Amino acid sequence: MSDLPAASPAHLRQVDFGALRPPFSTHKPRILILYGSLRAVSYSRLLAQEAGRLLEHFGCEVRIYDPQGLPLPDDAPVSHPKVQELRELSQWSEGQVWVSPERHGAMTGIMKAQIDWIPLSVGSIRPTQGKTLAVMQVSGGSQSFNAVGQLRILGRWMRMITIPNQSSVAKAFQEFDADGRMKPSSYYDRVVDVCEELVKFTWLTRDASGYLTDRYSERKEEAQKLEQRVSLKSI
């Protein structure tokens, strides 16, 4: 340890290959889908539904959260039914899909409000840490990646495992038929790619997510807190 003088030897860990390959769960991956529009004809909702069908085809259990009636963050208590529904679904999920329209070059406030209502921590539990995430957006004009880029930043902030692939559907009003189904196109093919990849990453990481997100700094911090508590009790 002479070459790591700033480190705490008691909290450094070598890779545990057994922890990386824990017993394999066989239940269906649980996926929550959020979308960011309340319009009667909402292309982000239609894309969310299309992704839901694909994920179910790939063997997942899917829930799509309806943001209608969700209050603005801090404008209602956390006991509000829509807030509780969202938080319970987030806790239930093992992976998530976030689908936002791009409005004024950014994700919508409706999308951001949903994410803001999901807490970073509840007691010692981080509701989103280690869960997989796929990001998608729809645009009314030419293809852009502003919204998915912002969603990636939020996913990292929420300590989620955001998959490499993503979907951006340009001129979304042209990409869905009268029944609300997505037409065959390269955009649809990318949505299939994203859903397939999310399922693979979820199967790969969900059983090991606790180990994958076990951090040196947090182990050290918890040990210091424990030492302080023990010291206080001995006074």
N, C-alpha and C positions, 0 to 999 in steps of 0.2 A: 504493500500500500504506500510505499515511500513516494511513488510517482503520482499519487492522487491525494495530496495533502488536504484538499478542500472537501473531500468526500467523507461520509460517515460509513465506516466499514460495516457496521452492524446492519445497515439498511440497503447495502448493495446486494443484488441478486444476479446469479447467472441464469441463463435461459433454462426454464424447466420444460423439457420436451414433452413430458407426460401431461403437463397442464395445457400445452398447446393442442393435445389430442385427447380430450376428456371423453367419457362415455357419450355415445352419439344419441341425441334425442331423435325420436321418430315421429313426433306429432307434426302436424302441418305448420309451416312457418306462419306466424301471425303478423299481418301487414296492415298498417293504418295509412289511409290516404287522406290528405288535406288538399283542398283547392281554394282559390282566392277570389271568388266572384259570387255576387248575389243576383246577378242578372237572370231574367226569365230564360233567355237563351244564353247560356254560359258555356263558352268553348273550353274553359279550364275544367268545368264540371264534366263535360262530355269526354275530354281527354282523361280525366280521373276515372270515369266509368270504363273507358276503353282499357286503361291500364289494369283496372280491377278485374275485368274479364280475362285478360291475359294472365294475370297472377293466379287467378283461380284455376286456369288451365294448367299452369305449372305446379299446381298442388298446394297453393296457399289458402289460408283462411283470411278473408279480406273484410275490413270495415271501412266505409267511407263516411267521414264526419261532415255533417251539414252545418256550415257556419251561420245559417240564418238564426238570428236571435242572440248570438254571442255578444255580450256587451264589450265596450272598449276596455282595454286594460286599465285597472284601478278605478273604473267607473261603477264597479259592483263588487260585492264580497266574493271570496273564492267559493262560498257555498252556493252561488248561483248555479242552477241546474245545468246550463249549457257549459259552464266552466268545469263543473264536476264531471260531466260526460266526456269532455275533451281530455281532462287529466286521467281519467280512468282508462280511456282508450289508449292514450300514450303509454301508460304503465303496462297495459295488456300487450301492447305490440312488441314484436322483436325486430321489426323493420318498418320503415315509413317511406311514403312517396309524397313529395310536396310539389303541387302543380299551381303555378301562378300565372295570371296574365301579366304582360308587361305594360305598365301605364306610366306615362311621362318618364320613360327610360328606367323604370324601377319596378320592383314587385308591388303589389297592391297593399293598401293599408289593411284590408281584410285578411290577407295572407299573414302579414306581420303580426296582427293582433292575435291570431291563433297561436303563433309561435311564442309570443310574449306571455300568453296565459299558461304556457307549459313551464313550470319552474325549473331552474337549474338544479335545485336540491330540495328535498323534503326530508327534514331531519338529516340523517346520514345517507339517505338514498338519493341518487341522481337519476331521475326518471328516464332520461334519454341516453345516458352514457353507455357506449358500447353497442347501441342499436344501429342497424344499417340504415342508410338513407339514399334514395334516388331523387333527383331534382329534374323538373320539367317546366317548360313555359309555353304559352301561346302568345302570338303577336298578331295585331291587326294589319301590320304592314310587312316590310321586308324582315328577313331573319335577323335576330339579335340574340345576344347572350347575357344581357345585363341582369335580368331577373334570376337566371340560374346561377350566375356568378355571385349574386347577393345571397341566394339560398345556400350556396356552398359555404360562404362565410358564416352564416348562422348555424349550419350543421356542425362546422368545426367548433363554434362557440358552445354548442349544446353537447359537445364531446361525442358526436356520432361518427360512425364509419361511413363516410360518403363515398359511394362507388365512383370509379373513373368515368363511366359513360353518363350521358345526359341527353335530353331531348329538347329541341326548340322548334316549334311548329309555326312557320311564317304564314301570313294571310290565312289564319285558321278558319275564317268563314268559308273558304273554298275547299277545306279538307274534310268536311263532314256532310253526309247526305241528309235528306229530309227526315230520316228516322233517327238522326243523331249519331249515326255510326261513322267511324273514320274510313275514308276511302283508301283503296290501295295506293301507296306512294312510297317514296324514299323516306318521308317523314314517319309513316306508319312503321316501316321496317326498323327505323331507329327506336321507336317506342317498344317494339318487340325486343330489340337488343337490350334496352335498358331494363325491362322487366325480367328478362332471362338472367341478366347479370346480377340484378338485385337478389333474385332467388338463390343463385349460387353463393353469393357473398353471405347471405343470411344463414344458409345451411353450414357454411364453412366456419362462421365466427360466433354464432349465437351461444354455443355451449362453452366457448372459451372467452367470452366477452369480459367476464370478471377478471380473468388473468391478463388479457390483452390491455386492459385499462388500469392495471395495478401499477402505480407510479412510485418511484424512489422518493420524490419530494413529499408525497402524501403519507407514505410509510413513516418518514422521518418526522413529519409534523404531528401525526397521531401519537407516535412514541413520546414526543415532547409533551403533548397534552396529558398523556397518561402519567408521565413522570411528575407533572405539576399537580395532578389530582392526588397522587399518592403522597406527595410532599405535604399538601394541605391537610390531609387526613392524619398525618403523623404529628402535626403541630399540637 
